[in-house]
Amino acid sequence: MSLLKYLTLDTVTADLQGATKQEIIESLLDMLMSTGKVKDREAALAAVLDREKKMSTGMENGIAIPHGKTDAVEELVAAVGVSKHPVDFEALDKQLSQIFIMTLSSNQRTGPHIQFLAEISQLLRSADMRRKLIAAKEPRDILQILADNL
């Protein structure tokens, strides 16, 4: 699987807006809505927030991966955002998060969702990679950094 198959300039931002977990999730969702691949914003939002209630998707090292399964999409969709201002995402290591990856996938399919999450988690283990993403100025830079490390 290639992460880049799911990411475009429209679904990547180097200046993600939001000061709270809710605002970050909604900003990422709005990027996905702009693709036309999400049929129902409220259903998609509910899926991500329901997942957050079970356990925060704030990981470690400044990364959060909000995700959900919903009938609002037919296939996996993903967005990547880097916030210039760290946000409390209730991370496992208690650090604030700056790198956010959102995925939505269909209730009907499991494979691509899990593969995507595994691949992005592996990629972001590198401190150098995280530093480069945080320093990126444009969506194109983020896509290039990801492409160079796949």
N, C-alpha and C positions, 0 to 999 in steps of 0.2 A: 504494500500500500504506500502511496506517496501522499504525504500531507498536502503537498502543493495541488493535488487534484481537487482538494476541497476549499482552497483559499484563493482569493482574487484580490485585486486592489480595493474592491468594494467591501471586502470582509476583513480587512486588516487596517489597523490605525496605530500610529505612533503617538497619538495624543488622545487616549481614551478619557472621556469625561465622566465624572462621578466621584462623589466623596464618601459614599456608603456602599455596602454590599448590594443593596437593592438598586441603587443608581447605576452601578457598574453592570449588573445583570441586564438592566433595561437598555443601557447603551449598546451592549453587545447584541442584544436581541433586535434592537432597531437596525443595526447593520445587517443582520440576517434578513429582517423583513424587507429591506431594500432590494434584495435579490429576487424577490417574488417566489421564493421556494418555501416560505412559511405561510401557510394558509390562514392560520388563526393565532394572532398575537397573544390573546388571553390564555388560550390553551397551552401554548408554548411556554409562556411565563409561569403558569401554574405548575407545569411539569418540572421546570428548573427550581422553582421555589419549594415544591414538595420534596425534591431530592435534597435541597439544602437543609430542610427541617430534619431529615433522617440523620444527616451528618454533613458538616461543612465540607465544601470542596476546596477550601483553602489548604493547600498542601504544605510544602516546606520551601525554604529559600526564596520567598517572595512570589510564589506561583499559586494561582487559583485556577481551577478547571471546572467552572459551573457547567452542568450538563443535565440533560433530561431526555426521556423517551416520550414521544407524543404522536398522535395521529395528525398533528398539524403539519408534519413533513412526510414526504414519501421516501426520501433518502437522506443519508447523513449530510448535514450542513455544519459548517464550522466558521468561527470568527476568532481573530486574535487581536488583542488590544494591549497596548502598553500605556500605563498611566504615569505621568510625570510626578504625581503625588501619591505616595503609598496609601493604601486603603486597608482598614481592618476587615479581613475576610474570615476571621476566626480560624486562622491557620493552625495546623497541628503543632508547629514550633513557636507559635505565638508571635511570629514576625508579621509585619505588614506586607501586603502583596502589591506588586507592580506589574506583573505579567499575567494576563488573563486569557484563557482559551475557553471558548464556549462551543459545545457541540449539542446538536439536537439530532435525534435519530428516531426512526419509525418504531412504533411498538412491535411491528411485525418482523423486524430484523435486528439481530444481535451482533453478528460478526464485525461489520465495519466500525461500529461504535467502540467496541472493546479494542480493536486493532489501532484505531486512531488514538485513543487515550494512552495505550501502551507506547506507541511510537513517540508521541509528543512528550510523555513523561521521560522516556529514555533520552531524548534530545536535550531536554532542559536540565538534566543532571549536571551538565557542565557549567561551572561558574563563569567561565569565559563566554560561553554562549549567552547566558543570562545578562551579563554586562553589555554585550554587543546589542542585544535586543533593547535593553533599557536606554542605550545611547542612540538608537536609531532615530532619525529625524522624519522619515517618510515611510509610508506603507511599502513602497518599492524596496526600501532598505531592509525591512523586516523579511519580505519574501526572499530577497537575495541571501540574507543571513541563513534562513531556513534551508534554502536550496543548496548552499555551500556546505551544509553540515549533514545532509541526508546521504 
